Amino acid sequence: MSIAEKMPMQSYTRLAVTLQKLSCFVGALEPELLLLRTIDDDLGWSLWSKDIIILITSDSKAGPQAWVDAYHDEHSPDSADPLQLKSGALQGVVVVDNALDHRFESLHIVYDGINGQLPNLDLFNSAVAIASGQMGIGVSLQRMWKHGDSYRERLQTMLRGMVSQGLGHASGPHSSFIPYHVDAITLQAVGHGWQDEMAMGRCVESTFRSLNNLLEHFHQSFFFYLLMQANRFVSIGTYLPSAMLVAVNFTIMAIALWIQSGRPPKRRVASATVDKTKESEVEVVRKEGMVAFVPTADLAIVERQLFLPVALVVGFHFQGAVPLYVFNNTQQEVGFAFKWMQPKLTPGQALAQTLVFFAYANVVLPTLLAIIISGFTTLSSHRLVLLQCFSLLLLGMFLATLATLNFSLAFLIGLLAAPLSFVGVAMSADNGNAPPKLGTSRKIVCNVLLHMLSPPVVVLAVCKISGVDAGATLAEAAFGWKVSGLRTQVVVCCVWWPAWLIGAVIVSPGL
């Protein structure tokens, strides 16, 4: 029986409260019952101008997502039933996570949403002011349990927030509400201290009062920010230029390659003896009353061969749909190469082995593609310059657009893809029609650097360093793709991976 059915339905905006309990011991519902009793006592007051919905789900991930989808009529009839009672737009969400069987020390506020979305900063500031200012409860974030407000700790907190935002995963039940423009946070009880459930209830009740006084949605404060501490943040005007500078690096290099592809290459002098009797052809250039004598060869324009480079760039980016499909189908197609050898593989283990397979495949795939393409047509230095030009141009455009939506993801991918701007070949002396020539040492260095920064290798290395199981991470991402609308995989598989593959093909030994 839904608790919301017993509440009076009014034409006011609703205020949602999600209660999550992770433990399953006897008496696990005591905090919830205490909070329900507190709210039940408060409902009789005449000060409430908004309805209160209490949502208790057995699954902390799929449950809130199914409810909020059904509330906004965005659910699938096959996976969730429609809601019988509804009201106006949701004003805010406070998730209470108290899985402790003892008194707690402080509150850990979780605020990250799906795909890097964040709640309005006023909601976070209200919770911090109530907990630390009124109740005297310590507040932590990004699992920084002890924060001394030093430079190192601020930087560590900000970097943890950037990594969490860049991954774009659901960090808690509150993440399901943020895509619907509903500000939401999670209050987690952590540590051993003297604070009890009553203190948690008072924090929630005071947060209710703050939201109850709102006449409209939060909109005055920031939606784009990086938190360094509970009372310190970096606004978008400070950090966004850094991501734009990383993205414009690829655009500038693409423009330089485009100009290079239209200029005639400089011919090498065959001998030190110059025929002085042969006069070089020059052309008189007049502009704004000034006269200059310019060699005719410097004013010549090379016809650009655009069809093959454009077709290859488009083909490589569409090729990213292959890993995107494989890694997002956990139980059906993932592990197709390993299930017949080890039928007892779990979806996470199959995903991990598939990732390792792609990591090894990336070692030979650029060379194999270069050989196959060279068998059908000539990959001259002129075409390779244009190929790199279009690839970097698309990469810069994608990252610049992504920076306005998910700054952390654009910034991290931009840094990992930065070496792509410095690999490539120069135009040959015969209008770029000859095969590319790249020094052996430079080719080795470029190949080693690119293969160390390939997407599968980076994912495996990050999981190894952080002590997280790669299969569990990929399984969580596949779950987010199907349930929560996670789109980080699209950026990795269809933007970063194709750009990396094009750069690896350009410097591959097959050319």
Salt bridges, closest charged atoms under 4 A:
ASP73 OD1 - LYS86 NZ 2.23
GLU105 OE2 - LYS146 NZ 3.28
ASP149 OD1 - ARG154 NE 3.07
ASP149 OD1 - ARG232 NE 3.27
GLU153 OE1 - HIS147 ND1 4.00
ASP196 OD2 - ARG103 NH1 3.64
GLU205 OE2 - ARG209 NE 2.44
GLU216 OE2 - HIS219 NE2 3.50
GLU476 OE1 - LYS61 NZ 2.93
